[in-house]
Amino acid sequence: MTEGGGTPVECTNSYIKGCGNSPTVVGCNWGRGQRIVLYMSGVRDGALLAAHEFGHDWFDHSRQRCSGWSSPEHVMGQATCQ
C-alpha cells in the first residue's frame, strides 16, 4: 500500500519497536514519509491513526494531548486516547 507520493505503508500485529521511547507505539513515520508502520488493532480509529502518521510527512506533534478529527492540530495530537 502506498500514499500518493509513494510512501510505503506496512501494518503490523504488535506494538512498534525502534520508534520513540514508549513501549506502546501504535504508529510510526520514519524520515517524513520514507516508511510508515501502523498497528491498527492498537487503536479504535484506524483512519485517524493513518491520517496522523501521514500528517508527519509535513507536521510534528501538536500540543493537543489526544488526537481527534476536529482540526489538523487535533489530528496531530500526541496520543490516541479514544
Backbone as numpy.savetxt, mean C-alpha at the origin, in Angstrom:
# Nx Ny Nz CAx CAy CAz Cx Cy Cz
0.30 -8.84 -13.10 -0.55 -7.67 -13.10 0.35 -6.44 -13.10
0.00 -5.43 -13.87 0.79 -4.20 -13.89 -0.12 -2.99 -13.92
0.38 -1.90 -13.41 -0.28 -0.60 -13.47 0.00 -0.02 -14.85
-0.70 1.02 -15.25 -0.55 1.60 -16.57 0.89 1.87 -16.98
1.73 2.27 -16.02 3.13 2.55 -16.32 4.01 1.33 -16.28
3.45 0.18 -15.97 4.22 -1.04 -15.96 4.71 -1.48 -14.60
4.17 -0.96 -13.51 4.59 -1.38 -12.18 4.21 -2.84 -11.94
5.18 -3.71 -11.70 4.84 -5.10 -11.39 4.17 -5.19 -10.01
3.09 -5.95 -9.93 2.35 -6.12 -8.69 2.30 -7.60 -8.35
2.61 -7.91 -7.10 2.58 -9.29 -6.62 1.69 -9.35 -5.39
0.86 -10.36 -5.30 0.07 -10.60 -4.10 0.71 -11.74 -3.33
0.69 -11.64 -2.01 1.30 -12.65 -1.16 0.28 -13.13 -0.14
0.56 -14.25 0.51 -0.35 -14.84 1.50 0.11 -14.62 2.93
1.03 -13.67 3.13 1.52 -13.41 4.48 2.02 -11.97 4.56
2.31 -11.55 5.79 2.86 -10.21 5.96 4.16 -10.09 5.18
4.50 -8.86 4.81 5.63 -8.60 3.93 6.86 -8.29 4.75
7.93 -8.98 4.46 9.19 -8.76 5.16 10.11 -7.88 4.30
10.99 -7.14 4.94 11.95 -6.33 4.22 11.42 -4.99 3.77
10.33 -4.54 4.38 9.74 -3.25 4.02 9.28 -2.57 5.29
10.10 -1.69 5.81 9.75 -1.01 7.05 10.12 -1.84 8.27
9.80 -1.31 9.44 10.20 -1.94 10.70 9.10 -2.74 11.36
7.88 -2.67 10.86 6.76 -3.36 11.49 6.72 -4.83 11.05
6.35 -5.72 11.96 6.21 -7.13 11.59 4.89 -7.42 10.86
3.99 -6.40 10.76 2.68 -6.62 10.14 2.46 -5.71 8.94
3.43 -5.64 8.03 3.31 -4.84 6.83 2.40 -5.55 5.83
1.37 -4.86 5.33 0.41 -5.46 4.40 0.59 -4.99 2.96
1.39 -3.95 2.76 1.64 -3.45 1.41 2.98 -2.74 1.35
3.64 -2.86 0.20 4.92 -2.20 0.05 5.11 -1.79 -1.41
5.68 -0.61 -1.60 6.00 -0.09 -2.93 7.49 0.25 -2.90
8.28 -0.58 -3.55 9.72 -0.35 -3.59 10.07 0.56 -4.75
10.92 1.53 -4.51 11.46 2.37 -5.56 10.44 3.23 -6.29
9.41 3.68 -5.58 8.36 4.52 -6.18 7.85 3.95 -7.50
7.44 2.70 -7.44 6.81 2.09 -8.60 7.63 1.04 -9.30
8.75 0.65 -8.73 9.53 -0.42 -9.35 8.91 -1.79 -9.08
8.28 -1.92 -7.89 7.65 -3.20 -7.52 6.70 -2.95 -6.36
5.50 -3.54 -6.45 4.51 -3.45 -5.37 4.15 -4.86 -4.93
4.07 -5.06 -3.61 3.60 -6.33 -3.04 2.44 -6.01 -2.11
1.37 -6.80 -2.22 0.15 -6.60 -1.43 -0.23 -7.88 -0.70
-0.59 -7.77 0.57 -1.15 -8.86 1.35 -2.62 -8.53 1.54
-3.43 -8.87 0.54 -4.85 -8.48 0.51 -5.66 -9.08 1.66
-5.31 -10.27 2.12 -6.06 -10.89 3.22 -5.78 -10.22 4.56
-4.79 -9.33 4.60 -4.45 -8.65 5.84 -5.27 -7.39 6.09
-6.15 -7.03 5.14 -6.97 -5.83 5.28 -8.42 -6.11 4.87
-9.32 -5.25 5.29 -10.73 -5.38 4.89 -10.99 -4.80 3.52
-10.24 -3.76 3.14 -10.49 -3.06 1.88 -9.25 -3.17 0.98
-9.22 -4.21 0.16 -8.09 -4.44 -0.73 -7.90 -3.34 -1.76
-9.00 -2.74 -2.22 -8.89 -1.65 -3.19 -8.19 -0.44 -2.56
-8.49 -0.15 -1.30 -7.84 0.95 -0.61 -6.35 0.66 -0.43
-6.01 -0.57 -0.08 -4.60 -0.94 0.04 -3.87 -0.75 -1.28
-4.47 -1.19 -2.37 -3.85 -1.04 -3.68 -3.70 0.44 -4.05
-4.75 1.24 -3.81 -4.68 2.67 -4.10 -3.58 3.33 -3.29
-3.46 2.96 -2.03 -2.42 3.51 -1.16 -1.03 3.18 -1.70
-0.81 1.91 -2.04 0.52 1.52 -2.52 0.84 2.15 -3.88
-0.11 2.20 -4.80 0.14 2.89 -6.07 0.37 4.38 -5.82
-0.29 4.94 -4.80 -0.08 6.34 -4.46 1.37 6.65 -4.11
2.07 5.64 -3.59 3.48 5.84 -3.24 4.36 6.04 -4.47
3.83 5.85 -5.67 4.59 6.21 -6.87 4.87 7.72 -6.86
3.99 8.49 -6.18 4.10 9.95 -6.18 4.16 10.57 -4.79
3.55 9.92 -3.80 3.37 10.54 -2.49 3.95 9.71 -1.36
4.38 10.41 -0.29 4.77 9.75 0.96 3.51 9.60 1.82
3.67 8.99 3.00 2.54 8.90 3.92 2.10 10.30 4.33
0.81 10.46 4.54 0.28 11.73 5.04 0.26 11.68 6.57
-0.23 12.74 7.17 -0.33 12.80 8.63 -1.57 12.09 9.15
-2.44 11.63 8.26 -3.63 10.88 8.68 -3.17 9.60 9.37
-3.77 9.29 10.50 -3.41 8.06 11.20 -3.89 6.84 10.42
-5.12 6.86 9.96 -5.71 5.73 9.26 -6.02 6.11 7.81
-5.88 5.17 6.92 -6.24 5.44 5.53 -7.75 5.31 5.33
-8.25 5.96 4.31 -9.67 5.94 3.97 -9.87 6.59 2.62
-11.12 6.72 2.19 -11.42 7.19 0.84 -11.79 8.67 0.71
-11.83 9.43 1.80 -12.40 10.79 1.73 -11.54 11.82 1.00
-10.25 11.57 0.83 -9.37 12.53 0.17 -8.06 11.81 -0.19
-7.26 12.40 -1.08 -5.95 11.81 -1.36 -5.08 11.70 -0.10
-5.16 12.69 0.78 -4.39 12.64 2.03 -4.86 11.47 2.91
-6.15 11.22 2.89 -6.71 10.12 3.66 -6.25 8.78 3.09
-6.25 8.64 1.77 -5.77 7.41 1.13 -4.34 7.12 1.55
-3.54 8.17 1.69 -2.13 8.00 2.03 -1.88 7.96 3.54
-2.93 7.72 4.33 -2.77 7.54 5.77 -1.83 6.40 6.08
-1.23 6.44 7.26 -0.14 5.52 7.57 -0.55 4.11 7.92
-1.81 3.88 8.22 -2.23 2.54 8.64 -3.60 2.22 8.06
-3.85 0.93 7.86 -5.18 0.50 7.45 -5.93 0.10 8.72
-6.68 1.03 9.26 -7.35 0.82 10.55 -8.73 0.20 10.41
-9.21 0.05 9.20 -10.57 -0.48 8.99 -10.60 -1.97 9.14
